[in-house]
């Protein structure tokens, strides 16, 4: 039983380390939150080039979010670093963190 508890307790740490390294590897995109639509699970981000998405020019776009809880971590006007992936239904933010 203790082994299970230790394993479950280690999961958040492992996720934090994974997120930190993913953002540090340069796949993250710098941007600014322009609008949040919690009911639709979408966020509007103004951002620079997003090489990981094949976007060479800065732009403002509406993205879906993988997890609606991400929308509670940021507010309009926040500077952020985020990761997104493209799919048949458009682009989805898979991770986001506020920067200072």
Order of alpha helices (4+ residues) and beta strands (2+ residues): alpha-beta-beta-beta-beta-beta
